[in-house]
């Protein structure tokens, strides 16, 4: 058995970034001084959006920056997530009016979402290979995520993102605060993120790996004969 890691067409995340950022932020009436924290994925129990909201609450209470948060995606847990946001006192909307927290529902233009965001998060109880985090790094965005499943194979700890080893909102919010308060750190981690996924998860690497495997198998077959 020979395992070849996934490969994606990530080039679009590096194209027209300024224009895409303006498109996203104009749509949701986000000022350039506001820090946008986004979480991308299905609204289902395993994604653990309650950790995202509880951490967001702490960030809102302690950050010196104006924070906007976005939940990208939809699913069976939406009503429960909205209910928790209400209980935490986080005002939210569906995007028709500006709010601290915006539910965008499904969006296919994740490259635009990444360009418009400043920090990408993931709070899952478990993950395989998290495509949203690969795409986030392709868009030069620093990450805060729970350290579960295959995430540690995608993120370089403390270089392209912060991996939180607990499901504690305090720990998670501390990492979010560290990034939201430090533009230089966001820029540095974002730049390293693109280098990481370009080398390891770009489709050109996938093609090269497949090519090498086929040639090796063909050579082995000829040798056997």
GIQUIDA-V540816 format. One record per residue. N is the residue number from 0. SS is DSSP state (helix for helix, strand for strand, loop for the rest). PHI is phi in degrees with one decimal (none if undefined). D_FIRST is the distance of its C-alpha to the first C-alpha in Angstrom with 2 decimals. Layout:
# GIQUIDA-V540816
n: {N N}
ss: {SS SS}
phi: {PHI PHI}
d_first: {D_FIRST D_FIRST}
This chain:
# GIQUIDA-V540816
n: {0 1 2 3 4 5 6 7 8 9 10 11 12 13 14 15 16 17 18 19 20 21 22 23 24 25 26 27 28 29 30 31 32 33 34 35 36 37 38 39 40 41 42 43 44 45 46 47 48 49 50 51 52 53 54 55 56 57 58 59 60 61 62 63 64 65 66 67 68 69 70 71 72 73 74 75 76 77 78 79 80 81 82 83 84 85 86 87 88 89 90 91 92 93 94 95 96 97 98 99 100 101 102 103 104 105 106 107 108 109 110 111 112 113 114 115 116 117 118 119 120 121 122 123 124 125 126 127 128 129 130 131 132 133 134 135 136 137 138 139 140 141 142 143 144 145 146 147 148 149 150 151 152 153 154 155 156 157 158 159 160 161 162 163 164 165 166 167 168 169 170 171 172 173 174 175 176 177 178 179 180 181 182 183 184 185 186 187 188 189 190 191 192 193 194 195 196 197 198 199 200 201 202 203 204 205 206 207 208 209 210 211 212 213 214 215 216 217 218 219 220 221 222 223 224}
ss: {loop loop loop loop loop loop loop strand loop loop helix helix helix helix loop loop helix helix helix helix helix helix helix helix helix helix helix loop loop loop loop loop loop loop strand strand strand strand strand strand loop loop loop loop helix helix helix loop helix helix helix helix helix helix helix helix helix helix helix helix helix helix loop loop loop loop strand strand strand strand strand strand strand loop loop loop loop helix helix helix helix helix helix helix helix helix helix loop loop loop loop strand strand loop loop loop loop loop loop loop strand strand strand strand strand loop loop loop loop helix helix helix helix helix helix helix loop loop strand strand strand strand loop loop loop loop loop loop loop loop helix helix helix helix helix helix helix helix loop loop loop strand strand strand strand strand loop loop loop loop helix helix helix loop loop loop strand loop loop loop strand strand strand strand loop loop loop loop helix helix helix helix helix helix helix helix helix helix helix helix loop loop helix helix helix helix helix helix helix helix helix helix helix helix helix helix helix helix helix helix loop strand helix helix helix helix helix helix helix helix helix helix helix helix helix helix helix helix helix helix helix helix helix helix loop}
phi: {none -129.5 -99.1 -114.9 -61.1 -60.5 -139.8 -132.0 -81.8 -101.0 -59.1 -61.8 -73.4 -104.8 -101.3 50.4 -61.6 -63.0 -66.5 -66.0 -61.3 -64.3 -58.9 -65.3 -73.3 -67.7 -59.3 -105.2 54.4 -101.7 -78.9 -67.6 -81.1 -80.2 -94.2 -101.6 -110.9 -122.2 -126.1 -120.4 153.4 -64.0 -91.2 -133.5 -53.7 -63.7 -78.7 56.5 -64.4 -63.6 -64.8 -59.6 -69.0 -66.2 -70.1 -59.9 -57.4 -66.7 -61.7 -61.4 -80.2 -122.8 -77.6 -84.7 -96.0 -82.8 -107.4 -123.0 -120.6 -133.4 -105.0 -98.6 131.1 -156.7 157.6 -64.5 -91.7 -58.8 -60.7 -66.1 -67.5 -62.1 -63.5 -65.9 -58.5 -63.0 -64.8 -83.0 78.0 -95.7 -74.0 -140.7 -149.6 -94.7 102.1 -73.4 -134.5 -62.6 -152.7 -60.4 -122.9 -120.8 -94.5 -91.4 62.6 -73.7 -136.4 -89.1 -88.2 -65.1 -63.9 -72.3 -59.2 -63.5 -62.6 -81.3 -92.3 -110.8 -140.4 -111.8 -122.8 -150.6 -123.4 -62.4 -75.3 -157.8 -148.3 -91.0 -109.6 -75.5 -61.2 -60.9 -79.2 -64.5 -66.8 -61.4 -66.6 -63.1 -94.7 66.0 -110.3 -72.4 -127.8 -123.9 -148.2 -69.7 -95.3 -134.0 51.4 -92.2 -62.4 -67.2 -84.0 -102.8 -102.7 -90.8 -55.1 66.2 -117.4 -110.2 -175.2 -103.3 -99.7 -96.8 -85.9 -133.8 -106.3 -93.3 -62.8 -64.8 -62.5 -65.8 -67.2 -60.9 -67.9 -63.2 -64.9 -59.2 -77.4 -65.5 -90.4 -133.7 -64.0 -62.2 -64.9 -59.4 -66.3 -63.7 -67.9 -63.5 -64.8 -67.4 -63.4 -63.0 -60.6 -62.0 -78.4 -62.7 -76.8 -112.3 -131.3 -78.3 -64.0 -64.7 -68.9 -62.3 -61.4 -63.5 -63.5 -64.9 -60.6 -64.4 -65.7 -60.2 -65.9 -66.4 -66.6 -64.6 -64.7 -65.8 -65.3 -66.0 -64.7 -65.9 -80.8}
d_first: {0.00 3.80 6.65 9.97 13.04 15.75 18.55 22.09 25.37 27.26 30.14 32.52 32.59 34.27 36.72 40.30 39.74 43.50 44.30 41.58 42.75 46.29 45.32 43.66 46.37 49.19 47.90 48.02 51.02 49.32 51.33 49.72 50.79 48.89 45.46 42.95 40.26 37.78 35.10 32.84 31.17 31.91 34.88 33.31 33.60 30.19 31.22 34.14 36.73 39.38 38.15 38.46 42.02 43.15 41.93 43.59 46.82 46.89 46.17 48.99 51.36 50.61 49.58 52.19 50.47 50.84 47.57 46.23 43.16 41.10 38.87 36.78 35.53 36.86 36.23 37.60 38.49 40.75 44.00 43.09 42.13 45.38 47.29 45.89 46.75 50.25 50.63 49.60 52.17 49.76 51.25 48.85 48.99 46.96 47.60 50.97 52.72 51.70 50.63 48.98 45.96 44.91 42.73 41.57 39.60 36.74 36.54 34.22 35.47 33.53 34.16 37.84 37.41 35.67 38.37 41.08 39.69 40.07 37.59 34.56 33.72 31.27 32.29 29.53 29.04 25.27 22.93 19.31 19.27 23.02 23.65 27.38 27.02 25.02 27.80 30.48 29.44 29.36 32.94 34.00 34.51 34.31 32.66 33.62 31.02 30.25 27.53 25.14 21.49 19.58 22.87 22.94 19.88 21.98 25.43 26.80 29.18 32.84 32.05 30.79 31.60 32.81 30.52 32.75 31.74 34.14 35.31 38.77 40.65 42.60 39.58 38.09 41.48 42.06 39.07 40.29 43.77 42.63 41.08 43.81 46.50 44.97 44.47 43.59 40.74 39.41 39.56 37.88 34.95 34.61 34.48 31.73 29.76 29.74 28.65 25.74 24.33 25.28 23.13 20.09 20.27 22.22 21.01 21.75 19.01 16.56 17.97 17.80 14.11 13.45 16.05 14.67 11.21 13.23 15.67 13.37 11.96 15.63 16.89 14.69 15.91 19.45 19.34 18.42 21.40}
